[in-house]
Amino acid sequence: MSQRGVDSQGEAISKKSRRSFLKEGVSFAAAAPWLAHAGQTRTARGPGRVLAYVGTTSMKEGPPDYLGNGQGICLFEMDPATGALSLRETFANASNPSWLAFDPSRTHLYAVNEIPSFEGANSGSVSAYGIDRSTGRLTLLNTVNSQGAGPTHMSVHPSGKFALVANYVGGTVAVLPIRAHGELGPATDVFHDHGTVGPEHASSAPPGSFAISGHDQPHAHMVQSDASGRFVFACDLALDRTLIWKFDAEKGKLTPHDPPSVAVPAGDGPRHFAFHPTGRWFYSVQEEASTVMAYEYDSARGNLTPKQTVSTLPKGFAGTNFPAEIRTSTDGKYLYVSNRLHDSIAWFRIGDTGTLTLGGVEWTRGDYPTSFNLDPTGNFLFSCNQKADAVTAFRVNRNTGALIFTGLYTPVGTPGCIVFLT
């Protein structure tokens, strides 16, 4: 793949100003999430088709040149033969529903609202929706305080009783109880990330990198439990650490593990992680270093042991890049990582011991792939190209892991993530 020309320093400065804007709590209208039907409703999904939701950035986040063009949460129908996405409805939400997560039963959808202020508090919010399984239509149940400004990620505990939220600007991880009918309750626990922040420049960054966006104060970027639900993990980009807790699934309480975290090289900035389907390995992507670290995971003790570090970029790359998303294939054979600015998806073969070998890098056909996901069959990968206002579709070669562009572009204003209803 040829490397595309970018003004790397300018992109890094723009990203930093966006986060500073949220951190400082600049005032703007942040309407509570609300639902509005757009277009003609179909009463049921087509035979053999799959429903998908795309969360978006729906309001101005920062400087005048950084606008949220999304309308809320978009519901699509996917053709499993071609990967084509057809818009069914848009559920309006003016508060940046940028990340979405299902409960284990897939009867409820939860959205973080990435805003700096909710009901006068220095915090974002999280909304709960009921899902009509036959049509995919959403019904807003309630919206609660996320216990920190600028929430960027959430997941639902395997028990289905708690939502876990990472508040980037607030530097907190919150546990929100899920009530009997899917509504969210007030937090049962809030952990304030603390420690020494790393340097602005990553130890492992490519030559010429200006990826210096996040080392000013603690920034929780992702939170998720392991498959057992006994341990909870969170990346803090600024502390250059992955935090680990024991989780009380009855009370919804976090207790620091021993050891309470694992470190990455100074300034590298862990952003997201993925467990291997077998539960044996854990992979962390570093936003400012453009690396993936592979770990052995001891599921009985909740311990991570580092074993390998690889670049997410092709050999010889120089300049600024911000990796964003990381996911494994459902069969556990491949690992995928998105690169922003380089605007690509890298894929790796996963060996018998969990180590990674770069298989290739594919252009996303759009700017700033902030997230991506594989459809339930594993045959297609969809890239959310945030600054291109489009989701692009790729067919997955199941024998090699390679991505082949389908030629399909789906217009979505500043897409943040895509999840599939199964």
Sequence and secondary structure as in RCSB ss.txt:
>XXXX:A:sequence
MSQRGVDSQGEAISKKSRRSFLKEGVSFAAAAPWLAHAGQTRTARGPGRVLAYVGTTSMKEGPPDYLGNGQGICL
FEMDPATGALSLRETFANASNPSWLAFDPSRTHLYAVNEIPSFEGANSGSVSAYGIDRSTGRLTLLNTVNSQGAG
PTHMSVHPSGKFALVANYVGGTVAVLPIRAHGELGPATDVFHDHGTVGPEHASSAPPGSFAISGHDQPHAHMVQS
DASGRFVFACDLALDRTLIWKFDAEKGKLTPHDPPSVAVPAGDGPRHFAFHPTGRWFYSVQEEASTVMAYEYDSA
RGNLTPKQTVSTLPKGFAGTNFPAEIRTSTDGKYLYVSNRLHDSIAWFRIGDTGTLTLGGVEWTRGDYPTSFNLD
PTGNFLFSCNQKADAVTAFRVNRNTGALIFTGLYTPVGTPGCIVFLT
>XXXX:A:secstr
       HHHHHHHHHHHHHHHHHT             S   SS  TT EEEEEEE  S  SSTT      EEEE
EEE TTT  EEEEEEEE SS EEEEEE TTSSEEEEEE  S BTTBS  EEEEEEE TTT  EEEEEEEE SSSS
EEEEEE TTSSEEEEEETTTTEEEEEEB TTS B S SEEEE  S    SS TT  TT     STTS  EEEEEE
 TTSSEEEEEETTTTEEEEEEEETTTTEEEEEEEEEEE STT  EEEEEE TTSSEEEEEETTTTEEEEEEEETT
TTEEEEEEEEESS TT  S  EEEEEEE TTSSEEEEEEETTTEEEEEEE TTS EEEEEEEE SSS EEEEEE 
TTSSEEEEEEGGGTEEEEEEE TTT  EEEEEEEEE SSEEEEEEE 
